[in-house]
Amino acid sequence: MIQIGLTGWGDHDDLYPARTPAREKLRIYGQHFPVVEVDSSFYAIQSQDNFQRWVDSTPDHFSFFVKAYQGMTGHSRGKNQKFAGPGEMFEAFIRSIDPVVNAGKLNAILFQFPPWFDCTPDSVRRLRAIRKWMGDLPLAVEFRNPSWFQDDTREKTIQFMREEGWFHVVCDEPQIGPGSVPTVLEPGAAGKTFIRLHGRNAEGWKMSSAPNWREIRTLYRYSTEELTEWREHLRLLEEKDAGDIYMIFNNNSGGDAADNAKEMMSLLGMKPAAHAPRQMDLFGEA
């Protein structure tokens, strides 16, 4: 099974009629896509009420890819919500997503680590500690430092994910030198593989000192040729027993993510989520 979705649901204006209230957008989003990445949970641990409302707004077959809070991945550097320690922080996050877990709508929790989280023994120990803190919850990892996928570490990283129960998040990002994370078409833990498409805005990706860098770097529209490349990549992942594959388009700062996701669905012979069967042979004859 392959499913396609977007990062967040509030910023994709083309999906909604004019003047759609914010509270209605997720319900409409669920008519277009079967999965969404919750990114608000990265900036603050959300209330159970929020998650319950989101669960109630979506179809039974819908699932949430929930981004781990920034304090759990080391992004915030002193800007965390206040907790007595990491154990309390992880427990608060786990409690917050109870409505999603109880509804059977948790796809996985995304741990996207910062660029300074490199491949070292300390980092490996941290990953093992996180795995223990999170219990049996499904976890996915996205590395933002290429040291995890160098010639002498790539196979060890993939094997670590498989042994420690981490789904692999495959990146699509600009390839602009030794600091870029390559697109590694290998599954991690069995069962699921995720793909996050950040766009290929090479110039914007390098402008890390700009005040609006986060918006600039995802300002990109994939061409049909680039999306067709991904159709071939998906074939390869399926041949490698990648399990269920979820493609999340994150090139949303210019409003391109939804259109690109819809085009990708068309290339794969998919229908909108509200009208599509839960599973389908995407590579059979149309």
N, C-alpha and C positions, 0 to 999 in steps of 0.2 A: 504494500500500500504506500502511496505517495500522497502527501497532503501539503497544501501551500497556504501561507498566511502572511501577516504583516506584523511589524513592530508597533504595538499600540493600536488603538482604534479611533482616537480623537482627531487626528491630523489629516485624514484622508478625505478631503472635501468632496471629491468626485463620487464617493460612494453614497452620499446623503442628499436628500432634497434640501433646498434652501431653507434656512432657519430651523433645521432639525435640532431640538434640544439635546444638550450633551447627554442627558440620562437615557436618550433613545438610541444613541449611536451604536452601542454594542449590540443591541437587539438587531439592528439593520445590518451591521457588520456580519453577524452570524448567518445572514442570508446569502452572503457572498463567499465567505471563507470558513473552513471548519476548525481552524486553530488560530490563536493569537498569542503574541508575546506580551506579557504584562511587564512594562518597564518602570512603572511608577514605584514598584516594590524595591527597585534599586536605590531610589532617593530617600525613601522612608519605609519602615515596616508598616504595612497597611493594617487597617482594622479588620476584624472578622466581618463586620457589617458590610464593608466595601466588597470583600470577596463574596459574601453571600448574595449581595445585590447583583454582582457580575454573573455568578452561577445561575441565578434565577432569570437573567436576561438572555440566556443562550440556550440553543437546542440541546436535546439529550446527547447527541453524538459529538458535541463541541468539546474542545479541550484547550487548556491553558498551559503555556510555556512560561513559567514565572521566573523572572530574573532575581537572583539573590541580592539581598541588601548589600550596599557598598562596603559597610563595615565588615562583612563576612569575606570579602575578597581583597581587602586592603587598599581600596581606592581612596577612601575618604581622608586618610591622613589627619586624624584629629577632629574631623567634622561629624563624627558619628552621633547618633542619638545616644543618650547616656545609659550605660549598662554597667553592672558591677563587674562583669567579666565576659569573656567570649561565650562561655556556656549559657549565661543568661540571655545574651543576644541571640544565639542560635535557637534557644528554646522559644523566645518571643516570636521569631520568624516562623518557626514550625507551627506554633499555636495560631498564628495569623492566617495560615492557609488551610486550616482545618475544614472550612466549608467546601473548598475545592476538592480536598482529599475525600471527604465524606460523600460528595456527589459523584465520585469517580471521574472527575474532569481534570485531574492533574496529569498533564503529559510528562513534564519533567521540570526540574529546577535548574536554571541556567547559572552556572558559575563562570562569569567572564572575568578573567584575571587581567590586571593592568600590564602595560608594557614592561614594567620593571620586575614583574614576577617571572624570573628566568629559571632555567632548568638547573637546579642545584639540589643537594641533599636536603637543605632546609625547606625548599619548596615542596619536595616530595613528601617530607614529613608533615607539612601543613595539609597537603591533599589527603593524606591518610587520616589525619585528625578530623578534618571536615567530614570525611566519609563516616567516621564513627559518630560524630555529633548528629549527623542527619539520619542515622538509623537506616531503615529500609526504603526511604524515599528515593524515587528515581532522580538521578543527578546527571547533568550534562556539563562538559567543560569546554570552554573556548580559551585557547592560549593566544595572547597578544604579543608574545615574545618569540622570535623565530628560533631561539636556542633549543626549543623542544623538538624541532624538526630538522636539525642539522644531520649531516650524513652519519655521525656517530651516535645520535640520540633518537632519531626518528623511530626506528623499530622498537627501541626500549620504551619510548613514550606510548606507542600504540599498544604494546604488550601490557604496560602498566594499567592503561585504561581498561583493558579487557579483564585483567586479573582483579582490579580494585572496584569494578562496577561503575565506571564512568562512561556515559555515552559520549561519542566524539561529536564536536561541533566543527564542521568543515567550514573554513572561511573563504569568501571571495572578496578580495580587496586589491587595491592597486599594488602592482609589483614594481617598486621604485628603488630597489637596492637591498643591501644586507639587513635592513630593519624590517622588511616586509615578511609577513607570515604567509608561507606558501599554501596553495590549495592542495591538501593532502587527502586523496580519495581513498581513505581506509576507514572501515568501521572500528569503533572502540568496543565497549561492552555489547554483548549480544542483545538484539531486540529492536533497537532504534538507532538511527543516525540523523543528526540535524545539520542543516546548511544555513548559514547566515550570510546574506548577500549585502555587502556594505556599499556597493558601487565601485567604480574604478576611476574616481576623480583624483588623478595623480597629483595635480598641483594643489588642490584643496587639502589632500591628505597630509601634505608637507607643511601646511600653514598652522602649526600647533601653537604659535604665539598669538594668533589672531583671536580677538575676544569672542567671535562667533565661530570658532573652529569646528565645534561639534556639528553645526549646521552646514558649514562649507564642505566638510569632508564627505557627507552623504548626499551631496547635490550631484546627482548623476542619473541618467536614464540609460538602461541597458538597451542595446540594439537587438534586433531580431537575430542577427548572427551570433551575438554573445549568448543569448538565451538558448539558441539551438545547440551551442557548445555544451550547455548544461544538460540538455536532453541526452547527449552522449555520455556525459559524466554520470548521469543517473543510471544509465544502462550498466556502466562499469561497477558502480556501487552495488547494484542489484546482483550482479554476477559474483560479488564478494560477500554475499549474505549480510548486507547492511541492515536487514530487518525493515521495519517501517521507517520511511524517510520523510522528514519534515523540512520544507524549504521556507525560510522566513526572510522576507525582503525588508531590509533596513535602510534602503536608499530613499528615505521619505521626506527629507527637508525641502525638496522642490515639488512634492506631490507626485513623484514618479513611481513609488512603490506599488500602489494599487494597480496602475495600468500595466506595469511590468509583470506583476503576479497574475493578472488576468491573461496576459499574452502567454505566459508560461503555461498556464492551465490549458489554453487553447492548443498550444504546441503538443501537449500531452493528451489531448482529446478529452479533457475534463469539462464538467458542467459546473455552474455555481453550486456552492455547498448545499443550499436549501433544496436543490433538485437532484443532487447526485447521490448515487448509492454510496454506502460507507466504504466499499472496496470495489475496485474495478481493474480490469486489465488495461493498463495505460499504454502498453506498447503493442497491443493487438491491432488488427485492422479497424479503421474507422467505420 
